[in-house]
């Protein structure tokens, strides 16, 4: 039973290592022509860790609860490990396909309204506060005419990742 507990603990350690070493096992097979894409996520550390830990812990439980030998415990632990590894694989595939957290791009700023935080002088930069995807974003801003602090503006274009061109909202 001690061996199976050790295998289970090793699986948990592998799972913790997967947080740091994500993608290492998949990288071992990159460039191997025949195996390229064959294991797509099936040999990820979370999948292997799920298999190993469930094999060990189910084997230990089987030995302790029923008194079966090592062969019987392995026969019980392997299917449990396969199911757990498959579930870890499916969960990782679902998480990888999730695109709801796509980062906003520069073009997403165009047409957004905001307010001037630091006055914008002629031919100079000030600062504006805009709300993008529900989050406040402070950007450097340039305008063809001076804009006072607190004025409402529209973003007309992007100058860089942190700077935009704006125009005051006419009322």
Order of alpha helices (4+ residues) and beta strands (2+ residues): alpha-alpha-alpha-alpha-beta-beta-beta-beta-beta
